[in-house]
Amino acid sequence: PMSEEGRKILEDGGFTAYSGLTARVPPDHTRIRKIAQSCFGPRRFKSIEPKIEVIVREHLDALEEAGKDGPVDFWQVVAYPVPAHVLFTLMGIPAEDVPKVKQFGASRGKMTWSDLSDEEMIPVAHDMVAYWNYIHDLLDKRRAEPGDDFPSDLLRLQREGAEISDHEIAGVLYSTLFAGHETTSTFMGNYVLAMMDNRAAWDAIREDSSRIPNSVDEMLRFMPSVVGWRRKARTAAVVGGVELPAGAEILMLTGSANRDEEQFPDGETLDIARENARTHLSFGYGIHFCLGFQLAKMEAAVLLRQLSERFPNLRLAPGFTPEYHRNITFRVPKSVIVELG
């Protein structure tokens, strides 16, 4: 729970953010998702694919420069910033604001999924107020000067009669500005870690890039960004022979489901040729299926192709052992130290 001092900071700062979609239920969820999805679909993603190619290339240039004299942190130089620059291009966020909004996202992750002390909650609460105010400032700017971006699209639909309030639009942006890059950063870091531990898979995609799309889905199954999600049982139920009383708090371990031997034979093994790899649960299931799944897979495929072409001998640095941030939902590496070869 948020500390009293942290809660006061949020209240005094006017922080009233609520989930964009993940915690909403029909009919509000259905109404808002339909509007958001109409602005966040394949057409817009496809239109920014050339920009994704450029963003990835520029960051791999930086990786090459930083790795000339020895080991370099792939997480810090590539995985952490690339998805932010891609998403913020889509969202109309200026490049100079990327570090600030990334910091907001990190603080949101800590507030919601980590176990912070009362003292640690104070800077996080201040960041959440700044984050919420940033979103409202962005909406004010896009209302005055519309652009070719996601916030402008939502405001345009609102003007044309779509049933979505300013607060709901802000909530969608609050969620998307976090979920749309933090999980993709984590995925990029995780699949490099997994590939470096599975050289046969790395060599296979290096020799034949047509294997990359399926390898992305297999990596999502094998080493997902999100390994668990919280839910509450609205009514009593029996699941897998276990009785769940109404109101029970549930932690769904989707990372475990992704290795279910009944669904994925030899599920503890990374197999980039796995025929049913795409049936993983890493983007969720049903009405809450990830809104930006196509964008995440596109980014991953572009990065994996460019990375394998430019650095075919990429390896984890000798003696490097990955460590992960402690929380109940996200599998986030602290660093990914590599040698470029």
ZADO-497199 format. One record per residue (C-alpha): residue number from 1; residue in one letter; x, y, z. Coordinates in steps of 0.25 Angstrom, whole numbers, plus 5000, padded with zeros to 4 digits. Example, Ala and Ser with C-alpha at 12.3 -4.5 7.8 and 13.67 -1.06 7.14 Angstrom:
<recs>
+-----+--------+------+-------+------+
| num | residu | east | north |   up |
+-----+--------+------+-------+------+
|   1 |      A | 5049 |  4982 | 5031 |
|   2 |      S | 5055 |  4996 | 5029 |
+-----+--------+------+-------+------+
</recs>
This chain:
<recs>
+-----+--------+------+-------+------+
| num | residu | east | north |   up |
+-----+--------+------+-------+------+
|   1 |      P | 5000 |  5000 | 5000 |
|   2 |      M | 5004 |  5014 | 4997 |
|   3 |      S | 5009 |  5021 | 5010 |
|   4 |      E | 5002 |  5032 | 5016 |
|   5 |      E | 5012 |  5043 | 5012 |
|   6 |      G | 5012 |  5037 | 4998 |
|   7 |      R | 4997 |  5037 | 4997 |
|   8 |      K | 4996 |  5052 | 5002 |
|   9 |      I | 5006 |  5055 | 4990 |
|  10 |      L | 4997 |  5049 | 4980 |
|  11 |      E | 4984 |  5055 | 4986 |
|  12 |      D | 4991 |  5069 | 4987 |
|  13 |      G | 4996 |  5068 | 4973 |
|  14 |      G | 4983 |  5064 | 4967 |
|  15 |      F | 4987 |  5050 | 4963 |
|  16 |      T | 4974 |  5043 | 4959 |
|  17 |      A | 4979 |  5033 | 4948 |
|  18 |      Y | 4972 |  5020 | 4946 |
|  19 |      S | 4975 |  5009 | 4937 |
|  20 |      G | 4973 |  5011 | 4922 |
|  21 |      L | 4968 |  4997 | 4919 |
|  22 |      T | 4975 |  4986 | 4927 |
|  23 |      A | 4966 |  4988 | 4940 |
|  24 |      R | 4953 |  4992 | 4933 |
|  25 |      V | 4942 |  4983 | 4930 |
|  26 |      P | 4930 |  4984 | 4920 |
|  27 |      P | 4923 |  4992 | 4916 |
|  28 |      D | 4933 |  5003 | 4919 |
|  29 |      H | 4945 |  4994 | 4914 |
|  30 |      T | 4938 |  4990 | 4901 |
|  31 |      R | 4934 |  5005 | 4898 |
|  32 |      I | 4948 |  5011 | 4901 |
|  33 |      R | 4956 |  4999 | 4894 |
|  34 |      K | 4948 |  5000 | 4881 |
|  35 |      I | 4951 |  5015 | 4881 |
|  36 |      A | 4966 |  5013 | 4884 |
|  37 |      Q | 4968 |  5001 | 4875 |
|  38 |      S | 4963 |  5009 | 4863 |
|  39 |      C | 4975 |  5019 | 4865 |
|  40 |      F | 4985 |  5008 | 4869 |
|  41 |      G | 4984 |  4998 | 4858 |
|  42 |      P | 4992 |  4992 | 4846 |
|  43 |      R | 4992 |  5004 | 4837 |
|  44 |      R | 4998 |  5013 | 4847 |
|  45 |      F | 5008 |  5003 | 4851 |
|  46 |      K | 5012 |  5000 | 4837 |
|  47 |      S | 5014 |  5015 | 4834 |
|  48 |      I | 5025 |  5016 | 4845 |
|  49 |      E | 5032 |  5003 | 4841 |
|  50 |      P | 5043 |  5011 | 4833 |
|  51 |      K | 5045 |  5020 | 4845 |
|  52 |      I | 5047 |  5008 | 4854 |
|  53 |      E | 5058 |  5003 | 4844 |
|  54 |      V | 5065 |  5016 | 4846 |
|  55 |      I | 5063 |  5017 | 4861 |
|  56 |      V | 5069 |  5003 | 4862 |
|  57 |      R | 5080 |  5006 | 4853 |
|  58 |      E | 5084 |  5018 | 4860 |
|  59 |      H | 5085 |  5011 | 4874 |
|  60 |      L | 5093 |  4999 | 4868 |
|  61 |      D | 5103 |  5010 | 4863 |
|  62 |      A | 5103 |  5014 | 4877 |
|  63 |      L | 5105 |  5000 | 4882 |
|  64 |      E | 5117 |  4998 | 4872 |
|  65 |      E | 5123 |  5011 | 4877 |
|  66 |      A | 5122 |  5007 | 4891 |
|  67 |      G | 5127 |  4993 | 4889 |
|  68 |      K | 5139 |  4996 | 4882 |
|  69 |      D | 5148 |  4994 | 4894 |
|  70 |      G | 5141 |  4983 | 4901 |
|  71 |      P | 5128 |  4979 | 4907 |
|  72 |      V | 5116 |  4988 | 4906 |
|  73 |      D | 5102 |  4988 | 4913 |
|  74 |      F | 5092 |  4984 | 4902 |
|  75 |      W | 5081 |  4987 | 4911 |
|  76 |      Q | 5085 |  5002 | 4914 |
|  77 |      V | 5090 |  5005 | 4900 |
|  78 |      V | 5079 |  4998 | 4892 |
|  79 |      A | 5068 |  4991 | 4899 |
|  80 |      Y | 5064 |  5002 | 4909 |
|  81 |      P | 5063 |  5014 | 4899 |
|  82 |      V | 5059 |  5008 | 4886 |
|  83 |      P | 5044 |  5004 | 4889 |
|  84 |      A | 5043 |  5018 | 4896 |
|  85 |      H | 5047 |  5025 | 4883 |
|  86 |      V | 5038 |  5016 | 4875 |
|  87 |      L | 5026 |  5018 | 4884 |
|  88 |      F | 5028 |  5033 | 4886 |
|  89 |      T | 5029 |  5035 | 4871 |
|  90 |      L | 5015 |  5028 | 4870 |
|  91 |      M | 5010 |  5037 | 4882 |
|  92 |      G | 5016 |  5050 | 4877 |
|  93 |      I | 5026 |  5051 | 4889 |
|  94 |      P | 5038 |  5060 | 4886 |
|  95 |      A | 5051 |  5053 | 4886 |
|  96 |      E | 5057 |  5061 | 4897 |
|  97 |      D | 5046 |  5057 | 4907 |
|  98 |      V | 5049 |  5042 | 4905 |
|  99 |      P | 5058 |  5041 | 4918 |
| 100 |      K | 5048 |  5048 | 4926 |
| 101 |      V | 5036 |  5039 | 4922 |
| 102 |      K | 5044 |  5026 | 4923 |
| 103 |      Q | 5047 |  5031 | 4937 |
| 104 |      F | 5032 |  5033 | 4939 |
| 105 |      G | 5030 |  5019 | 4934 |
| 106 |      A | 5040 |  5013 | 4944 |
| 107 |      S | 5034 |  5020 | 4955 |
| 108 |      R | 5020 |  5014 | 4951 |
| 109 |      G | 5025 |  5000 | 4951 |
| 110 |      K | 5031 |  5002 | 4965 |
| 111 |      M | 5018 |  5008 | 4970 |
| 112 |      T | 5009 |  4997 | 4965 |
| 113 |      W | 5018 |  4984 | 4965 |
| 114 |      S | 5030 |  4986 | 4975 |
| 115 |      D | 5031 |  4985 | 4990 |
| 116 |      L | 5035 |  4999 | 4994 |
| 117 |      S | 5038 |  5005 | 5008 |
| 118 |      D | 5030 |  5018 | 5012 |
| 119 |      E | 5043 |  5026 | 5009 |
| 120 |      E | 5045 |  5020 | 4995 |
| 121 |      M | 5030 |  5023 | 4992 |
| 122 |      I | 5032 |  5038 | 4993 |
| 123 |      P | 5040 |  5041 | 4980 |
| 124 |      V | 5031 |  5031 | 4973 |
| 125 |      A | 5019 |  5038 | 4977 |
| 126 |      H | 5025 |  5052 | 4972 |
| 127 |      D | 5028 |  5045 | 4959 |
| 128 |      M | 5014 |  5040 | 4957 |
| 129 |      V | 5008 |  5054 | 4959 |
| 130 |      A | 5018 |  5059 | 4949 |
| 131 |      Y | 5014 |  5048 | 4940 |
| 132 |      W | 4999 |  5051 | 4941 |
| 133 |      N | 5002 |  5066 | 4939 |
| 134 |      Y | 5010 |  5063 | 4927 |
| 135 |      I | 4999 |  5055 | 4920 |
| 136 |      H | 4989 |  5066 | 4922 |
| 137 |      D | 4999 |  5076 | 4917 |
| 138 |      L | 5001 |  5067 | 4905 |
| 139 |      L | 4986 |  5067 | 4902 |
| 140 |      D | 4985 |  5082 | 4904 |
| 141 |      K | 4996 |  5084 | 4893 |
| 142 |      R | 4989 |  5074 | 4884 |
| 143 |      R | 4976 |  5080 | 4885 |
| 144 |      A | 4982 |  5093 | 4881 |
| 145 |      E | 4991 |  5088 | 4870 |
| 146 |      P | 4987 |  5074 | 4866 |
| 147 |      G | 4997 |  5065 | 4860 |
| 148 |      D | 4999 |  5052 | 4853 |
| 149 |      D | 4999 |  5043 | 4865 |
| 150 |      F | 4991 |  5035 | 4875 |
| 151 |      P | 4986 |  5046 | 4885 |
| 152 |      S | 4982 |  5055 | 4873 |
| 153 |      D | 4974 |  5043 | 4867 |
| 154 |      L | 4967 |  5041 | 4881 |
| 155 |      L | 4963 |  5055 | 4882 |
| 156 |      R | 4959 |  5056 | 4867 |
| 157 |      L | 4949 |  5044 | 4870 |
| 158 |      Q | 4944 |  5051 | 4882 |
| 159 |      R | 4941 |  5064 | 4874 |
| 160 |      E | 4934 |  5055 | 4864 |
| 161 |      G | 4925 |  5049 | 4875 |
| 162 |      A | 4932 |  5037 | 4880 |
| 163 |      E | 4928 |  5034 | 4895 |
| 164 |      I | 4941 |  5036 | 4902 |
| 165 |      S | 4944 |  5047 | 4913 |
| 166 |      D | 4957 |  5055 | 4915 |
| 167 |      H | 4959 |  5047 | 4927 |
| 168 |      E | 4958 |  5034 | 4920 |
| 169 |      I | 4967 |  5038 | 4909 |
| 170 |      A | 4977 |  5042 | 4919 |
| 171 |      G | 4976 |  5028 | 4925 |
| 172 |      V | 4978 |  5022 | 4912 |
| 173 |      L | 4991 |  5030 | 4910 |
| 174 |      Y | 4995 |  5028 | 4925 |
| 175 |      S | 4995 |  5013 | 4922 |
| 176 |      T | 5000 |  5013 | 4908 |
| 177 |      L | 5012 |  5022 | 4911 |
| 178 |      F | 5016 |  5011 | 4921 |
| 179 |      A | 5012 |  4998 | 4915 |
| 180 |      G | 5016 |  5001 | 4901 |
| 181 |      H | 5031 |  5002 | 4903 |
| 182 |      E | 5035 |  4996 | 4917 |
| 183 |      T | 5030 |  4982 | 4913 |
| 184 |      T | 5037 |  4983 | 4899 |
| 185 |      S | 5050 |  4988 | 4906 |
| 186 |      T | 5049 |  4976 | 4915 |
| 187 |      F | 5046 |  4966 | 4904 |
| 188 |      M | 5058 |  4971 | 4895 |
| 189 |      G | 5067 |  4969 | 4907 |
| 190 |      N | 5062 |  4956 | 4910 |
| 191 |      Y | 5062 |  4950 | 4896 |
| 192 |      V | 5077 |  4954 | 4895 |
| 193 |      L | 5080 |  4947 | 4908 |
| 194 |      A | 5072 |  4935 | 4903 |
| 195 |      M | 5078 |  4935 | 4889 |
| 196 |      M | 5092 |  4936 | 4895 |
| 197 |      D | 5090 |  4924 | 4903 |
| 198 |      N | 5084 |  4916 | 4891 |
| 199 |      R | 5095 |  4918 | 4880 |
| 200 |      A | 5088 |  4908 | 4871 |
| 201 |      A | 5076 |  4917 | 4870 |
| 202 |      W | 5084 |  4930 | 4868 |
| 203 |      D | 5092 |  4923 | 4857 |
| 204 |      A | 5079 |  4919 | 4850 |
| 205 |      I | 5073 |  4932 | 4849 |
| 206 |      R | 5087 |  4938 | 4846 |
| 207 |      E | 5087 |  4929 | 4834 |
| 208 |      D | 5072 |  4930 | 4830 |
| 209 |      S | 5065 |  4943 | 4834 |
| 210 |      S | 5052 |  4937 | 4830 |
| 211 |      R | 5052 |  4929 | 4843 |
| 212 |      I | 5051 |  4942 | 4851 |
| 213 |      P | 5036 |  4944 | 4852 |
| 214 |      N | 5034 |  4930 | 4858 |
| 215 |      S | 5046 |  4932 | 4867 |
| 216 |      V | 5040 |  4945 | 4872 |
| 217 |      D | 5027 |  4937 | 4876 |
| 218 |      E | 5035 |  4926 | 4882 |
| 219 |      M | 5044 |  4936 | 4890 |
| 220 |      L | 5031 |  4942 | 4895 |
| 221 |      R | 5027 |  4928 | 4900 |
| 222 |      F | 5040 |  4924 | 4906 |
| 223 |      M | 5045 |  4937 | 4912 |
| 224 |      P | 5033 |  4947 | 4913 |
| 225 |      S | 5033 |  4961 | 4919 |
| 226 |      V | 5021 |  4958 | 4928 |
| 227 |      V | 5021 |  4945 | 4936 |
| 228 |      G | 5009 |  4948 | 4945 |
| 229 |      W | 4997 |  4957 | 4946 |
| 230 |      R | 4987 |  4960 | 4957 |
| 231 |      R | 4972 |  4957 | 4957 |
| 232 |      K | 4961 |  4956 | 4967 |
| 233 |      A | 4950 |  4945 | 4966 |
| 234 |      R | 4937 |  4952 | 4965 |
| 235 |      T | 4929 |  4939 | 4968 |
| 236 |      A | 4933 |  4926 | 4974 |
| 237 |      A | 4939 |  4916 | 4964 |
| 238 |      V | 4947 |  4903 | 4963 |
| 239 |      V | 4959 |  4904 | 4954 |
| 240 |      G | 4968 |  4892 | 4951 |
| 241 |      G | 4962 |  4885 | 4963 |
| 242 |      V | 4965 |  4897 | 4972 |
| 243 |      E | 4953 |  4904 | 4979 |
| 244 |      L | 4954 |  4919 | 4978 |
| 245 |      P | 4944 |  4927 | 4987 |
| 246 |      A | 4938 |  4940 | 4983 |
| 247 |      G | 4947 |  4951 | 4985 |
| 248 |      A | 4960 |  4942 | 4985 |
| 249 |      E | 4972 |  4950 | 4980 |
| 250 |      I | 4979 |  4942 | 4969 |
| 251 |      L | 4993 |  4943 | 4963 |
| 252 |      M | 4992 |  4936 | 4949 |
| 253 |      L | 5006 |  4931 | 4945 |
| 254 |      T | 5005 |  4932 | 4930 |
| 255 |      G | 5020 |  4930 | 4930 |
| 256 |      S | 5017 |  4916 | 4935 |
| 257 |      A | 5006 |  4914 | 4926 |
| 258 |      N | 5015 |  4917 | 4914 |
| 259 |      R | 5023 |  4905 | 4918 |
| 260 |      D | 5011 |  4895 | 4920 |
| 261 |      E | 5016 |  4882 | 4914 |
| 262 |      E | 5001 |  4879 | 4910 |
| 263 |      Q | 5001 |  4891 | 4901 |
| 264 |      F | 5016 |  4892 | 4898 |
| 265 |      P | 5023 |  4878 | 4897 |
| 266 |      D | 5037 |  4880 | 4903 |
| 267 |      G | 5033 |  4894 | 4908 |
| 268 |      E | 5046 |  4896 | 4915 |
| 269 |      T | 5054 |  4896 | 4902 |
| 270 |      L | 5055 |  4908 | 4893 |
| 271 |      D | 5051 |  4904 | 4879 |
| 272 |      I | 5050 |  4915 | 4869 |
| 273 |      A | 5043 |  4905 | 4859 |
| 274 |      R | 5032 |  4902 | 4869 |
| 275 |      E | 5019 |  4901 | 4861 |
| 276 |      N | 5009 |  4906 | 4871 |
| 277 |      A | 5019 |  4917 | 4877 |
| 278 |      R | 5009 |  4928 | 4875 |
| 279 |      T | 4998 |  4922 | 4884 |
| 280 |      H | 5006 |  4927 | 4896 |
| 281 |      L | 4999 |  4936 | 4907 |
| 282 |      S | 5010 |  4947 | 4907 |
| 283 |      F | 5000 |  4957 | 4901 |
| 284 |      G | 4989 |  4952 | 4910 |
| 285 |      Y | 4976 |  4946 | 4905 |
| 286 |      G | 4961 |  4950 | 4902 |
| 287 |      I | 4956 |  4964 | 4903 |
| 288 |      H | 4969 |  4969 | 4910 |
| 289 |      F | 4978 |  4964 | 4899 |
| 290 |      C | 4990 |  4974 | 4897 |
| 291 |      L | 4986 |  4986 | 4888 |
| 292 |      G | 5000 |  4988 | 4883 |
| 293 |      F | 5004 |  4974 | 4880 |
| 294 |      Q | 5007 |  4976 | 4866 |
| 295 |      L | 5016 |  4988 | 4869 |
| 296 |      A | 5024 |  4980 | 4879 |
| 297 |      K | 5026 |  4968 | 4870 |
| 298 |      M | 5030 |  4978 | 4858 |
| 299 |      E | 5040 |  4985 | 4867 |
| 300 |      A | 5046 |  4971 | 4872 |
| 301 |      A | 5047 |  4966 | 4858 |
| 302 |      V | 5054 |  4978 | 4852 |
| 303 |      L | 5064 |  4978 | 4864 |
| 304 |      L | 5067 |  4964 | 4863 |
| 305 |      R | 5069 |  4964 | 4848 |
| 306 |      Q | 5079 |  4976 | 4849 |
| 307 |      L | 5086 |  4971 | 4861 |
| 308 |      S | 5089 |  4957 | 4855 |
| 309 |      E | 5093 |  4964 | 4842 |
| 310 |      R | 5103 |  4974 | 4848 |
| 311 |      F | 5108 |  4966 | 4860 |
| 312 |      P | 5108 |  4951 | 4856 |
| 313 |      N | 5118 |  4948 | 4867 |
| 314 |      L | 5110 |  4955 | 4878 |
| 315 |      R | 5113 |  4948 | 4892 |
| 316 |      L | 5110 |  4950 | 4906 |
| 317 |      A | 5122 |  4956 | 4913 |
| 318 |      P | 5131 |  4945 | 4920 |
| 319 |      G | 5126 |  4943 | 4935 |
| 320 |      F | 5114 |  4951 | 4933 |
| 321 |      T | 5102 |  4946 | 4940 |
| 322 |      P | 5088 |  4953 | 4939 |
| 323 |      E | 5081 |  4959 | 4951 |
| 324 |      Y | 5066 |  4963 | 4951 |
| 325 |      H | 5058 |  4974 | 4958 |
| 326 |      R | 5050 |  4969 | 4969 |
| 327 |      N | 5035 |  4970 | 4966 |
| 328 |      I | 5023 |  4960 | 4964 |
| 329 |      T | 5020 |  4963 | 4950 |
| 330 |      F | 5031 |  4967 | 4941 |
| 331 |      R | 5044 |  4959 | 4937 |
| 332 |      V | 5053 |  4971 | 4936 |
| 333 |      P | 5068 |  4970 | 4934 |
| 334 |      K | 5077 |  4980 | 4941 |
| 335 |      S | 5087 |  4979 | 4930 |
| 336 |      V | 5091 |  4971 | 4918 |
| 337 |      I | 5106 |  4971 | 4917 |
| 338 |      V | 5111 |  4967 | 4903 |
| 339 |      E | 5123 |  4966 | 4894 |
| 340 |      L | 5121 |  4969 | 4880 |
| 341 |      G | 5131 |  4960 | 4874 |
+-----+--------+------+-------+------+
</recs>
